């Protein structure tokens, strides 16, 4: 098995660990608190540190940081690399401290920006504001965690960084349980985020120490920090656009029926399961490996890595998309339908999941294509793609929200991602997917996915429980691949 695939599997296994606990967390939250104005408030308050997280902990900064760190490790020394990481942690921490002060001083004004549909409901606004103040410090914790995770990735460690979120999820599950036992007090869920973030950072920091990282400013503050931020500036616009893209849907949902924000959140969490478990894993490894290939000046290796990433995504995401669309209702039913989560909530969440899933392939390719540009220190092109996506998202929302409600918001985001994806592919330097060589491969994958989808839907209609239906569907898919002549081991090699 190739080194690339091994790293994807390690990364995927770490994400799978986190996603399993994340799924349990969502089941617990849905069961204890349901889908209401209270959960709408929590999901908006939690989205705000995660919005800034996209600036500092993921995307822009980490994508610019990894190539610089790779260069320092390869061409300089471990001490220089450690100095660079330490300097960057200090600089970013100072920036985040300013954000924490501002959000603590003006919480209600900030909350009203993100859920204007609740502006006249002072109780919800106050509750969401209190939640946000407790949740915001997580931004600092997860940002430091992300920088140390980039170091671990370059050291060949993928499982620990991606599995670290499992610790956060366990803490949130504990917080939700305590809150439920104390009269359905959702604030304890926020305390779970805070203490879970501390434990998550300790987990990653210990792993980085074992791998050799030593915090040091020996030699002074690293000059590469300024270069990193200079490189990040154009990318920040792209991340900002992407986050506005995401928040547009949430803001519009606040004007719809109570619980619409929660429906979109619960559906998006299941949608993110295959996306995060595999597509993000592929994107993370692609960034690291392509950064190394670029450092070595090996264009052939770089293009081969992109081909592997694209084929891997087709292999997994085509059947995943088919399954989520065909079995959305029973999946939502078995995952969330208990205690405070009603059958009405199930139907509303299932329709959102189906619409999100239409964009699953597009989001998966975006994870890879954007990392290709970042690995080459081109931050401007993804910004332009994100701008195209934002305009498209707004237009699609205006067209779809009235006839489709919250489901239209989910569909609009996927269609916008498709246009963004097409633009990045068109602008990619010296690379084109070899469609003629892979045409029959894709046809076979589509055939196997259709056979799987039809079979699983038939089994569900006949009354078989959804869990064995999903397991049987996976077996049918791989049997269909074998019948069509696809040899997965050979493909991976």
Steps between C-alpha positions, in 0.01 A plus 500: 500500500640841404622746763238752389212259560646388833507862615145557376387192694675619818348843460161349417514270802571794728213696350277192523574479873406865544191469279368200691516695825365803315204293383437381856522863613239608246271211594526601865442871428203425273349260753544729800422835337320421169465771232377826649583866550737391777701269270490765227665734752772248589583412140532868407714576808723199426527602133668830592826360643492244219473785250823652633643150527487482121730804490749393765479126560415368155508604139691823451762493775564125513523476121761779491676370810566143380711591190719737709543240772583235239770725354645571847512131587659395173744783429581637847477325838254372756588790732415753228173318433416499874578869521267568206210308659550667839516846345184434298312373808586819691400729212169327439419484872535878528261549208244262647524673840373819334205309350415349840492845662272642229256208509486519881417871495231495230345150496138598429588721204704217349229239557237721334721519189493121470137430588305816406178301472503470881574871561162551671542195724712645781508176697661306214740786419614523865542123525701485176717792618585326827582183309732682261705654785564150642571346159739758353819393691480171311624697198841556661530139616411347164727740308809396694386141460479545120853642473644211699294262285671637188833419662384146578378450141844586365647256751280230349243497782141530372289300741563705815422845353174386343389286792551789744150632435365181658616639836298817442196294404525285814512815712195641319309174551579523870390864509173422320422218746570719803288779349210264439511369856497857631171598339596507128762773548683525167773724650674186628550401136701822461711416806569164336644682197730711719646215706504268199712754311757503780521119501523490119794740499684303768456180297654652185771694687625184673512318164694790342746495793555126454565559128769754584337845519650731760357848553784746445572856395873434475633721225219753537152524357482309171502717188291237322199600713473830316535318168229257605253777583589681179415180314182452704355847435348423157383162627320662795268662253421158357438348842290801594292455186456129572388575855261771379373237257429267790353770723268627224301179529490513880395866503220433252392193698446722808207658314339161433310274741651451847746210486607558137857584607507177699364294207782631281757433772392141566484424127834664436663294773401175327598647164839587649553141615622359165641839401707533816590135534640462150506816285665714768746218568591487130530880490724512808737234371493658152611836643787342691616270222466757219692751714783244516474432124517874426801536731667225294383655169330175393203595276432139397464393862278799573259416216499135600397596852212711370383211280506266799302748705234547229461125436481429871223757543299351210542154652355597838278802442287367214354216710489722810295760313267235362443346842437830679245612240312169478500424874491852648173455691578166671854617580373816670230293671739250655766758589292781650138390562482459877391695807466869399560442126159454334397334172434847359861584578606178323325592173632857499858386571486218241398737220792730588740203500392397149559851367840533668605164356454622143813711558708229673725429201554872440600566860733199491682625191520851647692355795761365259514775236531784753782314677686468169505879461594549867787252472638715218455817709230629264235638732332734250340249266295325773381847608363566153332161499347569841367835374331324209352252747370777726319683220355172376391402852312826553327468161408134555368582848278775361363255243456199727417616854138594427393177328723267706554672837803383700561219246554763232779649713671159510468450123625852424826438687572183298428663165725793591777257598469343156571830323791571734641152435472541121689831514789359707533202270513727195769720658721216624854522364636217284230256601198344333322191621551227240132448420563279196714263708253497789166518316411132534622503860246773582223324305563184702488695826169660397360159406607347832352797689165474319482125568580563865247783530217303338573193710515683832181695430324176409616332821383799704157497333472129583541591866862407576667706773714783364823384671524163318372676185803731506737210567348295215520806275875524558544132412287540185705801391832319522357187335375719214846653469655156480247388237583804286869418521620768740777370723524736794848387609636558150325836483655608829846394387 
